[in-house]
Amino acid sequence: MYEPSQHDVRRFFCETRRKQREALPLTPMEAVAADWIAQHPEHFDALDDLDAALASVYAVEDGKTNPFLHLSMHLSITEQLAIDQPRGIKQAVELLAARLGSMHDAQHQTMECLGEMVWASQRSGLPPDGERYLECVRRRATR
């Protein structure tokens, strides 16, 4: 299994942004990332300076959004939808998108559920609970 480092992830997004700005060919994964980058102009500055990106620290207590984590979560959710894993996530997110009128907004809501699942797993030392995650998204879709 490939486990990219924090710097690998930051390089990936910065390089994708560079290629996007210069209208260069993108790999399939870069193309997906570029779509999400384009929807987040508030992160362009962070992505346009690789050295600063590699040196940046995004502490929770500072209240700053980590653009690399945010974009990584978009990619993770996009992949989950493509393969419907956990089973039922595609339908739940599509229902949420229909309710909100926006797939982007639905992904942000789904991110909150994904973050809760990861946090609970890290805190308990147990594997991530895909059913709990799915139920969280379903609840948001049916509010």
N, C-alpha and C positions, 0 to 999 in steps of 0.2 A: 504494500500500500504506500502511495506517495504521500508524504506528510511535509508540505512546504513550511518553511520557517516564516516568521513574521516579515523578515526582509524579502523573502521570495514573493510573498503575497503583495507587498508594497511595490516591489519592482514590476510585477505583473500588471497591476492597475496603472502605474505611472507609464509603463511602456505602451499599454493599450491606449491610454489618453494621448500619448505622443503620436502614435500611429493614426489615431482618429483625427487629431489636429492637422497632420500632414497628409491626410487622405491616402495612407498606405494600406496595402492589403492586410487583412486581419485573419488570424486563425479562427476556426469556429467558436472556440471558447472566448477569444478576444471579442468577437462580434457580439456575443451575448453580453459580455461585460460592457462593451462600448454602448450598447443600447441603454443599460442602466446608468452608466456614467453620464450620457447625454441628458438623462432625466434628473440629474443632480448637479446643476451648474454651481451650486453652493460649495461643491467639493473640488471644483476645477483648480483653485489655487494650491490646494494640498497635493493634487495629482501632478501639477505642472513643475514641481521642484523635487526631484528624486532625492537629493541629499537631505533636504529638510524632511521629506517623508520618512526616510530611514532613521532620522534622529528624533522625530516627534514622539512624544509620550502623551497618551490620552488616558489620564487617570479619571476614574468615575467621579471622584470628588471635585474635579475641575469643571464638571458639567459640560465639557466639549464632546460633541459627537465624534466618534472615530470613523472617518470616512471609509477606511479600509475594511473595518468590521461591517459597517453598514452595507457596502457594496458586496462583500463576501456573503452576507446573509441573503441579499437579493439573488446572487448566483445559486446558493444552496437551495433556496425555495424554488427557483426556476427549474433546477434539476429534479427536485422532488416532484414537481408538477409534471415534468416530461415523462417520468417513470411511475407516477402515482405511488410514491413511497413516502410515508406509510400509506398503505392502501386506503383510498378514500380522500386523501388530501386534495387531489385535483378537483373533485366535486365540491368539497367544502370551500376551497379558495375561490372557485368559480361562483358559487352561491354568494360568498362574501363580496366578491367583485360586483356582482349584479346588484346586491343590496346597496353598496357604496357608490356604484356608478363608475368605478375605476379599479383596474387591476393593480395599478401602482399603490393606491390606498389600501387595497386588500393585502398586498404584500407587506405593507408596513404594519398592518394589524397582525398578520401572520408572524411577522418578525417578533412581535411581543410575546406570542405564544411559544415560538421557537426559543427565544431567550429564556423564558421561564422554565422550559423543559431542560435546557442545558444547565442553567443555574441549579435547579433541583437535583439533577444528576451529579453535578460536581459536589454539591453540599452533602448529599447522602452517600456518595460513593457507589451508587447503583447505576446500572445502565440507563440510558435515556428512555423515558416512557412515551413511546410513540402514540399509544392510545390516549394518554392524557393530553398530549400535544394536539392530536386530531380533535378531541372533544373541545378543547379551548377554541380552536378555529371554528368548529361547528356552532358553538355558543355565540360567537361574534356574528356568524352568518345569519343566525335566526333571532337576534335581538329584536 
